[in-house]
């Protein structure tokens, strides 16, 4: 997202169209918020006088706004400290976002302090000055020079220069180092850009309707050629922090209630199985009640858009991700196109409320699968492997999706017949054949057949062929897929592209056979009745499932033969084919010309057969899942709840990143092509240590990120342009979720046809972890880091596979261009080498993985325990590295730029956010999270002392 395709005004709507149609701007306006700040200005001071005559001041400026209504100061911003300089030029500017209620009458107070140290705990007042926004806008060159008044209002303490930042041509002057004593008039206060179109400077790239409460920072840094770049940081909250988990909770409740209903509909069971069913239903009821209570608590919360870390262990908020925020760095450089760098920051998805005493999901699931066989023996259940359980869930999910589709397509076929439309008939038949074939293939699994036998054995009064024979377990016995047709695995093989002349005799037999089979399930003169598929108190017919299952294909063949016959009759230029005439006569007598009347009985019979198969397969798969649930009480249910919590946090973060990346790339045709042909890579950077509780967090996060592979995205056209209609929606069940992202009509129409047609869009999540704090030092010295090594190796292989798929389907020219022209394949090789290299705190893994992600148009995420200290250190270091590598940031400015982005806010700036670990929901809002001046990416000297002490303790304990 660093190339010119993300320019201002080029993200959603053609700017010429907006100029011609102001309403268009209004309609799409939700995507253009927040706009660029209306007022931005830089600060510099001259002739500052420190308290000591022999020293130069360490100056900083606090900026406050005077509320005209309440007549009190509201803290707004603060510059960095410029050390030992009486004429400081500050790199940090001041910005008033368009949402801020500033007017020409707004008064701004500037207060200059002499900070004795960087902590600002000891500082002295130097002077202050006040001006109005209107004064700045009316001033010549939009520049003010104000005298600083001392505390007594008499002595002159120097002056402060306020200059509005705007786009245009930069003054042609030489610029010395920022800390040298240079007259303020030599400092460039206006910045040039390659683009001079006013409208391109008035609107931001898309941030979308799901982002709110922007916090903006502006800086100016010098390049290697003594020019100046303008850098803006914009951090926002995301409404998906709450909306996605709330939708998931509703889906979880709906799925579990459906599971309970399915268990009730299993019918009569023997006392043993009936007791197990009741116990499982009780467990599901407990989960449903718990989720309903959590959802009710979340519905009470209004106005919040993120969960602070102080609430990470709060039960009512356990589904909400911690500190989910987006950050965009916008860079304006001389004679270059603006560039944008996006990143999503979020606390590691983990079940903090449930704790990590026994580890995280990865360890718990492994232990659970090992012990499940013994559980099945204790509960006298049939043990089904994880693959069988997953297959049962897949069959249920596919049937729930295909059943309404087949019914709808069958109705469309009848509608086309009623309209006597040959093209409509052909299209409807093709779609019906495709979905029915998919339906049949889904059920072509021995698990269904064996589960039906197991269910029969669980009925009261079960009688087997051989009393000593035990029930057949999943996948143990084989049966014919088609009765009397072992060489035809698919009953609808060749559909829908069938040949009218193919095996008319066979089709006739099929139709007759269906008729005969259907008559056995009807009452006298009555409609088809869906009775229990398992015969009670008699020997079980193992071939019954094959016959019922094959009826669907036979009925479809009858429908196809009739459609062919009707179309041939409609074509007066062709002679009717004798065989097909004979087939149609066998199927049903009909009145010439009345297509619907002739097709209706066959279509109705097809729907009845499909319904009968669904009912039988649904019971069978429900019984398989009953075994899974029964032999996992209570641990399996607790693990499912933990997995739901972690997945909810992970999906909220992924949806946030996907929406942000989509909005930024709407006009990039290469990106859109990559999106629908291959999908996007989502790279999660984790800074968790492999020590103590954070091991459990990492184990949770590993499973949560892996589960995101079950998620697809779909772009839809919004009903209206209202904000409520532009919120992403989640649908599906635990084994498969789809996130629908609505776009306004004008925007939706610009998308490629494949995306507009609803093609599912894939995301490939990868996770790389490198612990960097003092706990990781202990883990590497005395602990175990195999978890981190395994995660990095596994996800490197996934990233490598994604790049291989991408390079095969999408031209590499579609990928963004960078100043550093290192080949992606070479970067992957270097990453692979670092992954297998035994090196302590090898942050190169994270650097290279992040670089590859940006080069692949991917979505970047950074996480630690709470998305504060370690995350802010990583994000700010990455941003400065991008400025250095892509925008020629002067090496003399690198550390200064890093300090500016990491500076700690003053008492007035922090306000209610001062204590990040205590208090209300807004107290640790990470507006200040980039300003912790702690070099967490390096092991400092005091940590070395801690390590030496710990080593001594271990040695003493060893020899005692």
MIROFI-281665 format. One record per residue (C-alpha): x, y, z. Coordinates in steps of 0.05 Angstrom, whole numbers, plus 32768, in hexadecimal, padded with zeros to 4 digits. Example, Ala and Ser with C-alpha at 12.3 -4.5 7.8 and 13.67 -1.06 7.14 Angstrom:
80F67FA6809C81117FEB808F
***
This chain:
800080008000803C802D7FF78034803D7FAE800F80757F8B7FCF804E7F877FC080627FCE7FC280AC7FC07F9080DB7FDF7F4F80DE7FB97F5E80A07F907F44806B7FBF7EFA80677FB57EDE80977F827EF880BB7F457F0581027F5B7EEC811F7F197EA980FE7F267EA8811B7F6C7EB781617F527E7E815B7F217E4F813E7F547E5581577F9B7E2181257FB17E5280EE7F9D7E8281087FD07E4C810780047E3880C07FF37E7E80A77FF87E9180D6802F7E9080A080647ECE808480437EF380C680437EF280D2808E7F1880EB80B17F30811F807F7F75813E80837F7B816D80BE7F6081B280AE7F9781D480D57FDE81BB80E0801981E580F7806181DE810B808481FE814680C9821D815080E6824A8186811A828281858147829D81BC812D827281F5814A828382388156824A82698154825082B4819F824882B881C6827C829081FD824B827E81D18215825F81A4820F8223815D81F88230814081B38220810181D0820180BD81B281F6807A81D381E6803781BF82027FFB81D281D77FB781DE81F67F7581F781DB7F4A822982007F02821182007EDA825081ED7E9B823782117EB8821C82527EF5824B82527F27821682697F6481F7824A7F6081B482267FA28192821A7FAC818381D07FF4817181BE803C817381D2807E817781AC80BC814E81B880F6816881E1812D818B81BB816A818881E7819C81C181F4818281F181C0816A823881C9814D82398182812B81F6817E810681DF814080D481A8815480C9816C81288085815E8146804E818B812B8007819981427FCA8182811D7F80819281247F57815A81027F1A816D80DA7EEF814E81107F0C817C81457EDC81B681547F1081EB81437EFB822E81247F20826F81137F0D828681597F2D824B817B7F65826181AA7FA6823981AF7FD6824081E9801F822D81E180478220822080928216821C80B781EE825180FF81DF826181018195826F813B8181829C813581388285810E8110825280DD80F7828580C3813F828B80BB813382D680E7816F82E380D981AA82B580D581F582BC80A68226829B80C782548267808D827A8248804A827682248025829681EA7FDE829581D17FC1829D818A7F81828C81657F7B825E812A7F60829981037F9F82C181127FC9828A80F27F9E828380B57F9D82CF80A97FE782DA80B5801782E6807C803282A48063800682868099803E828F80CB803E82B08110807782C5813D806082CD8185808582E681C1808882B781FC807182D6823E809282BF827E806D82AE82BD806D82F682D58055830E8291808F8340828C80CF831E827880D98307823180E882BC822D80F482BA81E280C382AE81A9809D827581888091826F813D8050824F8126804C823C80DC8014821880BA802681D88097800B81D58050801A81B3800E804081DB7FDB808681EC7FC480BC81EA7FF980EA82258004812C821C7FE1815B8221801C819181F6803B817E81D3807B81B081C480B281A9818F80E7816B81988111819081A5815281BE81DB813781B2822381478193823E81078164827880FD811C826180FA8110828380B78140825280968115821780AA80E582008074809E8202808E807A81F0804D808181AC802D807F819A7FE4805D815F7FC3805A81407F7E8010814E7F7C7FF481947F7E7FAA81857F757F8681A47FB07F52816E7FB57F8881397FBA7FA0815B7FF97F5C8163801A7F47811A80207F6980DF80417F6C809980237F32806F803A7F2D805F80837EE58049807D7EA6804780A77EC3801680D97EFA804480F37EEF807D81237F0F80AB81577F4E80BC812F7F8C80D581547FBB80FA81268005810C812D802F813380FC807B813680F580AF815380C680F0812F80B9812C813E808D81418112805381878101803D8185813880088173816D803C812B8170802880F18167805780BB8132805B80788139807E806280FC80A6801D80F280C3800880BB80F27FBF80AC80F97FA68079812A7F5D8064812E7F30803681547F07800281307EBD7FF4813B7ECA7FAB81287EEA7FA1816D7EA47F9881877E777F8B814B7E9C7F4D81327E9D7F2981777E547F3A81827E417F1C813E7E6C7EDF814D7E4A7ED581917E067ED7816E7E1E7EA3813C7E3C7E7781737DF97E7981997DD37E6A815A7E007E2F81487DFE7E11818D7DB27E1781927DAE7DF5814E7DDB7DBE81687DAE7DB481A47D717DB081767D957D7D814A7DA37D5281887D5A7D54819B7D477D3E81557D737D0081587D367CDA816F7D317CA481A37D747C8A81BE7D877C5481EF7D8D7C6B82387DD97C7082367DD97C9B81F87D9E7CC3820F7DC17CD582507DFE7CEB822A7DD37D1581FC7DB27D3882387DF67D4682577E117D6482157DD27D8E820D7DDB7DA882537E237DBC82437E0C7DE082037DD67E03822B7E0B7E1D825B7E357E3982227DF87E5982027DE47E7A82437E2B7E93824E7E307EB082087DEB7ED0820D7E017EF2824E7E417F0B822E7E1C7F2581F17DEB7F49821E7E257F6B82437E457F8082027E047F9D81E97E037FCB82267E467FEA82127E3F802881E87E73805881CE7EAE802A81D77ED78013819C7F107FEC81BC7F217FC481FA7F5C7FDF82247F8E7FAF82427F767FBD82887F367F9782747F587F5C82537F437F2B82897EFB7F45828E7ECA7F0D827F7E967F38825C7ECC7F51822C7EF27F1182207EDB7F0C81D87EF37F5381C87F3B7F5D81AE7F6A7F8681D87F7D7FCC81BF7F697FC081777F7F7FFE814F7F95801081097FD0803C80FA7FDF805F80B9801F808480AB801A80B58071805A80D08053805F810D802680A48115800780BF81487FD580AD81387F8E809180F47FA0804C80D67FA5802F80D07FEB8039808B800A80108068803F80248031806F7FEE800E80967FF37FDF80D27FC17FC181027FD57FBB814B7FB17F8D817B7FBE7F6681BA7FCE7F1D81AF7F8C7EF681A77F897ECD81E87F587EB7821D7F717EE382567F337ED882817F3B7E8C827F7F857E93828F7FC37E6C827A7FD17E3F82B67FCB7E01828B7FE67E21824C7FC47E3B820D7F997E1D81D77FD07DFB81B07FE87DD381ED7FA27DC782087F887DAD81C57FC37D7E81BD7FB87D6282037F6D7D5D81F77F747D3381B77FA47D0581DB7F757CF982157F347CF681ED7F397CAB81DF7F397C9D82297EFE7CCC82317ED87CA481FC7EE57C6482237ECE7C8282647E8D7C9C82457E847C5E82197E847C8981DB7E9C7C7B81947EDE7C9E81897EE07CC8814A7F217CE781347F287D33812B7F247D2880E07EE27D0380E77EC67D3A81147EDC7D7080E47EBD7D4980AA7E7B7D4480CF7E7B7D8F80DB7E8C7D9A80927E527D6E807A7E217D9280A77E3A7DD680917E397DC580477DF37DA8804B7DDA7DE6806F7DF67E1080367DE27DE57FFB7D9B7DD280107D7D7E1880097DA67E237FC97D8B7DE37FA97D447DF47FBD7D4B7E3B7FA27D6A7E237F607D337DEF7F577D007E267F5F7D267E507F2C7D237E167EFC7CD87E127F037CD27E5D7EFA7CFA7E5A7EBA7CCD7E217EA27C8F7E4A7EB17CAC7E847E897CBD7E547E507D047E6F7E4F7D377E3F7E307D747E687E467D597E707E8C7D4A7E267E8E7D917E147E797DB17E437EAB7D857E2C7EE57D927DE37ED47DDD7DEE7ED07DDE7E0F7F157DB07DDA7F337DDC7DA27F177E1C7DC17F327E007DCA7F797DDF7D857F7A7E207D657F637E457D8A7F9B7E107D727FCC7E187D297FB67E637D2B7FBA7E5F7D4880007E387D0B80177E647CD97FF47E897CC880337E8B7C88805B7E867CB0809B7E3C7CBE808D7E2D7C7580807E527C5B80BD7E337C9180E97DED7C7B80D47DFE7C3480E97E1A7C4D812C7DDB7C7681377DB07C3981287DD87C12815C7DC87C49818F7D7D7C3F81867D557C1981BA7D4C7BD081A87D867BCF81767D8E7B8C81537DCB7B7C81297DD77B4780F67E097B2781257DFD7B34816F7E477B31817D7E587B6581487E6B7BAA81637E547BEB81437E7D7C0081087EA67C3D81167EB17C7980E87ED07C6780A67ED87C1B80B37EAA7BFC80817EA27C0A80387E637C0E800F7E4F7C1A7FC87E477C627FB57E157C527F7F7DE97C157F817E037BE67F4C7E337C197F2F7E777C127F4F7E997C317F147E737C727F187E887C967F587E5F7CD47F497E147CC97F3C7E147D0B7F167E547D007EF17E587D2C7EB47E257D5D7ECC7E117D917EB97E357D877E787E117D467E697E037D2B7E257DB97D227E117DCA7CE17DEF7DEC7CC37E2C7DD07C827E467D867C8F7E3C7D767C497E537D9B7C547E947D777C967E9E7D347C747E937D467C407EC77D5B7C767EF67D197C9A7EF07CF27C5A7EF97D1D7C477F347D127C8A7F567CC77C837F4C7CC87C3F7F6C7CF37C557FA67CC87C927FB27C897C6A7FB47CA47C427FEE7CA97C8180197C657C9D80097C247C90802C7BE77C7C80057BDC7CB67FD67C037CE580057C427D0E7FFD7C887CF6800D7C927CED80587CD67CF680787CD67CC080AC7D0F7CA980D87D447C8C80AA7D5C7C5880DD7D2E7C1B80E37D207C09812B7D1D7BC381497D347BA281097D737B9280E47D947BD080C87D977BD4807C7DDD7BED806D7DCC7BFA80247D927C2980337DBF7C6680377DDC7C567FF27D977C527FD37D7E7C927FF47DBD7CB87FE37DBC7CA07F9A7D737CB77F917D8A7D007F8F7DB57CF27F527D7E7CC97F317D4B7D017F3B7D7B7D347F1E7D867D087EE17D3B7D077ED77D377D537EDA7D707D597EA87D4F7D297E787D0D7D4E7E7B7D2E7D927E707D527D767E337D107D5B7E197CED7D9D7E227D237DC57E007D257D957DC57CDA7D9B7DBD7CE17DE77DBE7D127DE47D857CE67DDA7D487D227DD27D1B7D3A7D937D3C7D197D4F7D397D0B7D317D7D7D3A7CFA7D937D137CB97D9A7D377CA27DD87D2A7CE27DFD7CE17CE27DE87CDC7C9D7E057CFE7CB47E467CD07CEF7E4D7C937CC27E437CAD7C947E797CB87CCE7EAA7C747CEE7EA67C3C7CFC7E767C377D467E667C127D7A7E3F7C3B7D977E067C557DDC7E147C497DDE7E5F7C917DD97E787C847DE87EC27C4E7DB37EC77C7D7D7F7EAA7CB97D927ED57C967D9E7F177C8D7D557F2E7CD67D457F1E7CF17D837F417CC57D767F7D7CDE7D2F7F817D267D477F7D7D1B7D777FB87CFA7D407FE07D357D117FD57D677D477FE87D407D5580277D3E7D0C803A7D897D0580317D957D44805A7D6B7D2A80947D907CE880957DD57D06808E7DC67D3C80C17DB37D0780F57DF17CDF80E67E217D1A80EC7DFE7D33812A7E0A7CEF814A7E547CF481387E587D38815A7E337D1C81957E6B7CEA819F7E9E7D22819A7E787D4C81CD7E697D1281FC7EB07CF982027ECB7D40820C7EA27D5582487EB47D8582667EF87D9682497EE27D9882017EAD7DCC820F7EDE7DF782367F0F7DF381FC7ED97E0681CB7EC97E4481F47F127E5781F87F197E4E81AD7EDB7E7881A17EF97EB081CB7F3D7EB081A87F1F7EAA81627EF07EE581707F2B7F1281817F537EFA81457F197F0381137F0A7F4A812B7F537F5C811E7F547F3A80DA7F137F5B80C37F2E7F9E80D97F6E7F9480B17F497F7980747F1A7FB580717F537FE680797F7C7FC580427F407FC080147F2F800A801B7F78801D800E7F7C7FF37FCE7F3980027FAC7F5A80247F707F957FF37F6B7F807FC27F347FBC7F967F427FA87F907F8A7F607F807F797F777F4B7F487FA37F2C7F7D7F697F2F7FAE7F397F047F857F6C7ED67F637F967EC27F9F7F837EE97FDD7FAB7F1180107FDF7EFE80427FD37F16808980147F1880AF800E7F1880FB804D7F2F811F804F7F188167807F7F30819C806A7F0081D4809F7EDE81FD80A27E92820580A27E988250806E7E92828780267EA78275803A7EC2823180477E7B82197FFD7E6D82237FEC7EAE81FF80177E9981C47FF77E5481C37FB37E7581C17FC87EA5818B7FE57E6E81607FA37E49815E7F7A7E8981567FA37EA0811A7FA17E5B80FB7F557E5981027F517E9780D67F5E7E69809B7F147E5680A17EFF7E9E80917EEC7EB9804D7EDB7F0080397EA67F1880087E9B7F5E7FEC7E527F717FE67E2B7FAE7FCF7E0E7FD5800A7DC37FE2800C7DCF802B801B7E0A8058802A7DF6805E80737E2C804C80A57E02801380C27DFD7FF2807D7E497FF680727E5C7FCD80AE7E7B7F88809F7E4E7F4C80AE7E627F0680C47E3D7EC780B27E4A7E7C80B67E5C7E4B80EE7E9A7E3781147EB97E0E80DC7EB07E4580A87EA27E8F80AD7E987EC480777EA17F0E80837E787F3A80547E947F7F80487E607FAE802A7E757FE87FFD7E4B80227FE27E2C80187F9D7E5A80487F787E9780287F977E7F7FE17F8E7E747FEC7F437EBF7FFB7F397ED47FB57F527EE87F7C7F247EAF7F4F7F0D7EC97F137F347EC47F3A7F767E807F587F657E657F137F567E747EFF7F9E7EB37ED67F967ECD7EC27FDB7F0E7EE57FEB7F437EBF80137F737ED880477FB27EB1805A7FC57EBE80A2800D7EB380B7802C7EBE80FC80747ECD810E808A7ED5815680CA7EEF817580CB7EFF81BF80F27F3F81CF80E87F508218810D7F3D825680E37EFE826080FA7EE5821D81427EED823581327EBE826E810E7E8E823F81497E8A8210817A7E7F824981547E4E827481137E3D825080F87E20821080EC7E4781CF80D87E0B81A480907E26819F80AA7E66817E80D87E3F815080A07E10813A806F7E4A812D80A17E71810380B57E3480DA806E7E1F80CC80577E6480B980947E70808D807F7E34806580397E50805E80537E94804880807E72801580457E4A7FFA801C7E8A7FF480527EAD7FCC80587E717F9D800D7E727F90800E7EBE7F8780487EBD7F5580247E887F2C7FE27EAE7F277FF37EF87F2B80297F1F7F06805C7F3A7F3780527F7E7F1580107F827F3C80377F877F7D804B7FCB7F9B808E7FEB7F8A80C27FFC7FBF810380227FBF81257FE47FDA81237FB47F9F81357F747FC481137F397FA180DB7F197FC980F77ED47FBC81397EEB7FD981157F07801680F27EC4802081347E9F801D81517ECE805181147EC5807D811A7E79807781637E7D808D81527EA880C981197E7A80DE81487E3E80E481827E668101818C7E5F814C81927EA8816081787ECB819E81417EFF819381497EFA8148811E7F37813681367F2F80EE80FE7EFC80E780CA7F3280F680EC7F6680CB80F07F3A808E80AA7F1D8097808D7F63809C80B37F79805E809A7F3D803680537F4B804D80557F93803480757F7D7FF3803C7F4B7FE980047F7E7FF47FF57F5C80367FD57F71807880067F8180B17FF57F7380FA80217F7D813780107F60817B802B7F5781C080087F4882027FE07F8A82037FF47FAD81C280177FE581E880617FE881FA80817FB281CE804F7FBF8196805C800A819680A77FFE819680A17FD0815A80717FFD81338099803C813C80DB801A812B80BB7FFD80EC80A0804180D880E3806280DF8104802A80B880D28035808080E1807F8080812B806F807B81278039804680EE8054801B80F1809F8025813B80AD8032813480C5807A817680E3808F819E80B680BD81A880F180EB815D80F580F4814E80AB80FF815580AB814B813380EF815080F980D6812780F48097815280F580C2819180BE80EF8176809080B48167809F809381AA809E80D081D7807780CC8218803E80FC821D80408130825380118131828E7FE1815E82697FE38135822A7FD880F3824C7F9E810B82767F7280D082877F9F80A082607FD980AA82907FD3806782B37FCE8033827B7FC17FF982A97F89801382D67F47803682D47F0F803D82A37F068025825C7F298062823F7F638069826E7F96804382467F7F805682027FBF804C81DA7FC0809281BF8002809681E48019805081D6804D806781A4806E809381D7808F8064820880DA8074820580F0802E82198120800981EC80FA7FC881F281187FAC81B2815C7FA781D381717F86821481847FC0824181BA7FBE8275818B7FB782B0816D7F78829181B37F5C828D81BA7F6882D881787F4382E381907F0982BA81D17F0582E181AB7F048323817D7ECD830A81B97EA582F181D97EAA833681987E92835781947E56832981DC7E44833681D37E49838281957E1E837F81B97DEB835581F37DE1838681CB7DE283C5
***
